[in-house]
Amino acid sequence: MRIQRLMMIFLTAITIRIARPFNLPLSANRPPALLRSLSCTRLFSSAKPTVCFLGTPEVAASCLEKLQRKGAADFDITCVVTQPARPAGRKKKLTPTPVQTLAETFPAMKILTPENAKNETFLEELEALEPDLCVTAAYGCFLPKRFLKVPKLGTVNIHPSLLPRWRGASPVQRSLEAGDTQLGVTVLYTVSAMDAGPIISQVSRPNDDVKGASQELEELFDLGTEELLKALPSIFSGQITFDTAAEQDEEQVTKAKMIGKDEAILDFSTMGAVEVHNRARGLEMWPGTYFYFYLEEDDASSKTLKKVKVGKSAVISNTERATDLIGSELTLLKGKGAGLGVLLADGSALELFTVQPEGKKMMDAKSFVNGLGGKKVLWAIPPPQPESI
């Protein structure tokens, strides 16, 4: 604080020396507004805009790395905000976020790890930094109005959906689960309402019906970072502003609700192959999806239900490929790399290329069948689940 006061005295002296010959109006207590807006850092550093980056998981770390690598000549990332270190692994070791781990390799970046963005100390630190722009990518915390007032050019977010479709915390997962034909990413200004700000840029691509949420999320954030990099020069120059960005159509809003653990259960007696395949792709990251089965025992009078997690799958659209499927029995299909064929109750068919039995690693279909000792495996209706408290 003392250094700032001394600097203000220094700026005032310079102002008086410059202003007097031109008869510019002066205040007895403070220098003109233009000089008041300059910090010590700005006065003695380059005129490059400053950016504060907010993000948490691995996809956000990839965004930060690309912004730093490709944008270093045009702007300075002076601050990184991420969630605090959390216990992780079997030993519950306190582990920093991927974004923090990366940011620590860039000494010039100040790292802030508030428990949430409403923290008073955090907001004071951010206000003191006076960033020109804030960029968020999967940060995971609500940004209050006081935060949004800090950056001079606003706060910009990378959101992996074609807004206004899929506002919320799980846009890619819900998009895959719904079987959307197009996936995409949006660069938009942040407002208090979740994902409701005006759109700066948006790009889409076809849903390939193969990749799961983890890969799609990574690729969409990468695509979004490229879109942001294209837009940043216009944002810094003032060509793109909050007012020039495109408003969202509120009538087209779709919410991406939080994912529940109970959504992991697949019921082949009520779900079709397309629905199962889409949910398995969408919930791949968490909580995953699984179905119940039992082994046909010659001397068994009761069925012991087991469950197996679904990995890679595909809908069988070729009726000839499904001709060998009978009832609820899972059949190893013919051909190199073939999966388990499943005939669902509605008559649709699914191929499971990889599965994960309880207590084991993910494996291909052939390995799963080989481990059954020649016994038939049949899918079962899920048993009643305990009610969530």
N, C-alpha and C positions, 0 to 999 in steps of 0.2 A: 504494500500500500504506500509506503514511504517513497519507493522508487517511482511509482505512478505519479505521486504529487510533484516530485522533482521534475519528472518529464513534462508534466503539464505546465510548470513554471517556465521550463525551457521552450516549450511550444509557444507560450504566450509572448515570451521575449522575441522569438523569431517573427511572430505575427505582427507585433507592434513595429518591428524594424521594417517589415515588408509593406505594411499597410499605410504608414504615415505619408510616404511620398505620393500616394495615390488618393489620399483623403478618404480611405475606406472607414466605415463606422466600426468602432471598437467598443467592447463592453469592459467595464472596469474589473469585472469579476471572472470572466472566462473568454477564451479565444473564439473566433468565429466557428460556426457549426462544422464546416468542412474539416478544420484541424481537430476539433473535438472528436470527430469520428475516427481519427487515425490513432492506432495503438502504437506502442514503441516497436513492436515486431514489424508492423507494416511500414513504419518510417524508414527502417534500416534494412529491410529485406526486399526481395523482388516484389513486383506488383502482381504476382500470380494469385488467383483466387484461392481461398482456403476452404477445405472440405472436411466435414466431420462424418465419419462412416459408422453406421450402427448395424451389427449383425452378430449371429451366434454360431450356427452349425457349419458343417463342412462346405455346403453350397455357398454360404455367405463368405467364407474364407477364400473360396475360388474367385468370387466377385471382387473382393478386396485386392487380391493378388493381381488380377487383370487391370483393375483401375490404377493401381500403383505402377504397374509395368508399362501400360500404354498411355497413361495420362500424366506421368511425372513432369513432362516438359510444359504442360499447360495449366496444371493446378497442383497444389500441395495438400496432401491428406495429413492434417496436423493433429487430428484426434480420432481415436477409435473407441467406440462404446460397445460393450458386450456384456452378457450376463455373467454373474460371479462364477468362480470355480465351484464345481459340485462333486460329491463323492461318486466314483465310478468304478466298475469292475468288481470282482469278487472280494477284493480287499478294501473296497470303498475308499480308495485313495482320492484325495482332493485333486481334481483334474480341471485345468483351465479349458475354456471353450476353444474350438479350432481357430476362431477369429483372433482370440487373445494370443494363442501360440504363434500364429503368423505375424501379428502386429509386433510382437517382441523382437522379431528379426529386423524391424525398421526402427532404429533408435530415435528418429525424429518424431515418431508418432506418440502422442500422449495417450495412455490407455486408462479408461475409466470403466469400472465394473460395479455400477450401483445395483442394488437389489431390484429397484424399479426406477422408471424415469421420472417419478414424482419426488424422488429424494431431494431434499432441500440443498444439501451440500453439492450434490451432482449438478443441479440446475445452476447454482452459483458459479461452479467451475466452468460450465459450458458458456454461461453469459460472459465470463471473463475472457474466454477464448475468442468470442465474437466470430464464429465461422460464417463465411459467405453462404454456404450451402450445406445441408445435411442430406445424406444418402442412406436409406435403410434397405436392408435385404435380409429377410427372415430374422429380425431382431428378437421378436417374441414378447415385447412389452408394450403396453399402451402408452402413447405419447400425449401428455397433457397440453393444454393451451399455452401454458407458460413456456414449454419447450418449443412449440411451433412458432412462437414469436421471436425466438433467438436468431436463427439464420436469416440474413438480409434477403436472400433470394428464395427462401422457403425450404421445405423438406420434400425430397423426391424419393419415391419407393419403387422397387422392382417387385411386381406381383405376378406369380406364374399362372395366370388365367386370362381369358379374354373378357375382361370386365365390360359391363357390369355382371357378367355371369361368373358365379363362384366367388363372391365376397366372403372372406373368412379365413380360418386357420388351416384348412385342408383343401385348397383349391385343386391341386393336381390329383389327389386321391379321389375326390368327388367327381372330377371330370372323367377319369378313367372308369370309375364305377358306373357312371351314367352312360358310358359308351359314346361320348361325344365324338363326332367325326373329325372335329378340328380341336387342336390344343393350341395354346399360345401364351404370350407374356405381355404384360402391360407396364409401361413406365408412367407414373402419375404423381401428381402433387398429393401430399398427405394433409388430411383434414381431421377433425376430431372424430367424425363418424368413420367406422372401419371400412377402408378401401373404397371410399366414396368420393375422393377428390377428382378434379379434372384430369383428363388423359393427355399426356404429352406425346406418347408413341405407343403403337401396338403392332405386334406381328404374330401371325398364325402359321400353323403347319398341320398336315394331315396326321391323324392318330393312326399309327402303324399296326395297332391291334396286337403287338408283341411285347414291347418293353413295359416293365413294371414302373411303379411310382418313383423309386429311387433313381433310376436312370433318366426318366423323364424330367424329374425335378432338377437334376444336375444340368441337363441339356437346356432346359428352359431358362434357368438362371443365367447360364452362359450366354444364351441368346439375348436375354434381357440386359445383361451388362454391355453387350455390343451396342444395343439400341441406346442405352444411356450415354455411352461414349460418343455416339453420333450427335446426341442432343445437347451435350454439355456446352460446346462452344456457343450455341445459340442461347442457352440459359444464362451463361456468364455475360454475354453481350447485351442481354435484355430483349433479344428478338423473341424468345419464348418466355412467357411469364404465366403466373397463375391465371390471369385474365384472358390470355390468348389460348390456353389449353381447352380442349373440348369437354364440355359437361357430359356426365353420364346420363343415360336414359333410365330414370328410376323405375319405369314400368317394366324394364327388362331384367331387373335385379334377381339373381338367384343366390341363396345363401349356402355356403359350404360349412355345414354344421360340424361340430367337434366329433371325432370318431370315438365310438364306445367299444369297450372290450367285447361286449356281447355280439358285436357285428362279425366277429371272427368265425362264428359257427355257420357251416354250410349244410343245408338240408336238401339232399337230392330228391326228396319226395315232393317238395313244393317249389324248388327253383329250377329254372331251365339252364341249359349249357351256357348260353350267352351271359346270363346273369351271374353264374358261378365264375366264369372266366374273367369277366369285368371286375367283380369284387376281389378276386384273387390278385389281380394286377394292381388295383387301387389300394388295397390294404396290405400290400407286400411288406412295407417298412414296419408298420405296427398297426394292429396287433398280429398281423398275418391271418391266414384263413386255414381252417381244418375241417375234416369230416370224420364221422365215426364209421368203423367197420368191425366185422367179426370174422373169425376163421371158421370154416366148416369142419367140424370135428365129427368123426364117425361114431365115437362113443360118448359124445357130450350131449347132455340133456338141456343144457342152458347155454346161452350166448354170452361170452365175455367181450364187452365192447371196448375197443381201443380207438385212439384217434391218431390221425396222420395229417401233417401240415402240407398244404399244396404249394408247390414251387412253380415251375413253368408249365403252362397249359395252353390248349388251343381248342376251339370249337371244331368238331368234325362235321363238315358240310357235305362231304362225299358219302352218299348213302351206302355205296359198295364197301367202304372202309368200316362201316358200322354193322355189317351183316352178321358178323360173328359174335356180336354182343347179345347176351341173353339175361333177362331179368336184372337183378342187382349185382351180379357177379362182375368183378373187375378182371379184364382180360388183357394180357400182354399182346399188343398188336404186332403184325408181321412187318419186317423191314428193319434196316439198320437205323439205330437211334430211335426206334418207335417207342411210344409210351403206353401207358395203361388206358385201355378203352373203358369208358363208363357210360352206361345207358341210364339216363335219368327217367324219373317217373312220367314226365310229359312226352317221352319219346325222343327227345333231343340227345345228342351224344357229345362227349367230351374226351379229350386225350390229355392225360397227365404225364408229362415228360420227366418231371422230377418231383419227389415227395420226401418228407422228413418224418419218420416214425418217432414217437416219443423217446427221448433219451439218446437219439442218434443224430448224425449229421445229414444234411440234405444229400439225396442220392438219386441216381437215374432209376427209371421204372424197372429195368431188368434186374438191377441189384436188389431192389425191393422184393420182387417176386422170388428171386433166388433165396432170399432169407426166410421165406415162408415154409420151406421144406416140402414143397409140392402141395400144400394145402390151398384150397380155394379161399379167396377173400371176397366178401360181399359187403356192400355199403349198407349202413343202417340209419334209421331215423334217429336224430339226436335225442338223448334222454332229457327229461325236464331239468332245467338249469336253476340253481339257487337264485332267489331274487336279490337284486342289488340293494344294498342298504343306503 
